[in-house]
Amino acid sequence: MGLSKSKRKLGKDDESKTRRTCIVPKAEKRRVDRPSQESKKPPDTKLVESFREEKGAAKRQWPSSEWGDRARDTHTDEIVALKKVRMDKEKDGVPISSLREITLLLRLRHPNIVELKEVVVGNHLESIFLVMGYCEQDLASLLENMPTPFSEAQVKCIVLQVLRGLQYLHRNFIIHRDLKVSNLLMTDKGCVKTADFGLARAYGMPVKPMTPKVVTLWYRAPELLLGTTTQTTSIDMWAVGCILAELLAHKPLLPGTSEIHQVDLIVQLLGTPSENIWPGFSQLPLASQYSLRKQPYNNLKHKFPWLSEAGLRLMNLLFMYDPKKRATAGDCLESSYFKEKPLPCEPELMPTFPHHRNKRATPATSLGTESQSRRCRP
């Protein structure tokens, strides 16, 4: 694995020099090899000491349940977030999931995708941090702490930004595979960014088999629950439907407690699937293991009686049982739902709620430490 070797002074100490990290794993490599024991620090890396904690800053939780520290780059004076790479189960190098995330994020540049700026290390290779663009809040925390729900105009603003980011991903042959409200970050200017690419995968033709045990249960598409290993961008679009519904209702649409319960909730909402509406449904690996209730009706209109015809049409397209018929990000961006009143508000007009950010936070300690507390969300 090659590492770039452009030197740079940090300004913190005139005599200290470090080198900027650019981890780009080769396709055949599964991990970054550790340096020899003679070297106390990897020679070709920018050190975490280049960043200092902001006074009064508090730790915030990243959507992946890893903690990020708000810090200031002493060279650029920019506020960033440091996301620690979890190394607890690895003995020989960086986990493959982290390498995948780094590799993908280094390729991606879009206003609605979280930005990976660089990779830095602490005193040991066990302390590796991703330097990310800083976002003040995530949608899950906002939903939990908002005094009033988002308006429909605000929901449209959020979902449009998610769709633009997804369209960019899918055009670059990347499936996110873990979309949910806690993986959507928002800046104080109302810009929504999709984050946490630990489960993301590049795809191509022919489609390679992938494990169905992805996507948080509440946002998991029915084909995944029924065991398909053929995954396309349609699994992200199902999750978008769940996010849209959650933002409109101010609560999760399908809060299953198990895979069996999740399938039952989907059937209650959309009706019982069949070969007529979903060709190949009965041949899915786990289809025979479920005893599906007889539900002939789609209950979306009953669930959202106030939603316009255009809104219901969009939601039905996102919740198509047949993945091949499910709406794409491009289809959704052209939906008349986003062109009718109330029109989407401008991102700059999105409300921010600074009081909730430190509500459950504890004072930050030195960089590289991790809180024992974890916010769990199914």
Secondary structure by P-SEA (a helix, b strand, c coil): cbbbbbbbbccccccbbbbbbbbbbcccccbbbbccccccccccbbbcccccccccbbbbbccccbbbbbcccccccbbbbbbbcccccccccccaaaaaaaaaaaacccccccccccccccccccccccccccccccaaaaaacccccccaaaaaaaaaaaaaaaaaaaaacccccccccccccccccbbbbbcccccbbbbcccccccccccccccccccccccccccccaaaaaaaaaaaaaaaaacccccccccaaaaaaaaaaacccccccccccccccccccccccccccccccccccccccaaaaaaaaaaacccccccccaaaaaacccccccccccccccccccccccccccccccccccccccccccc
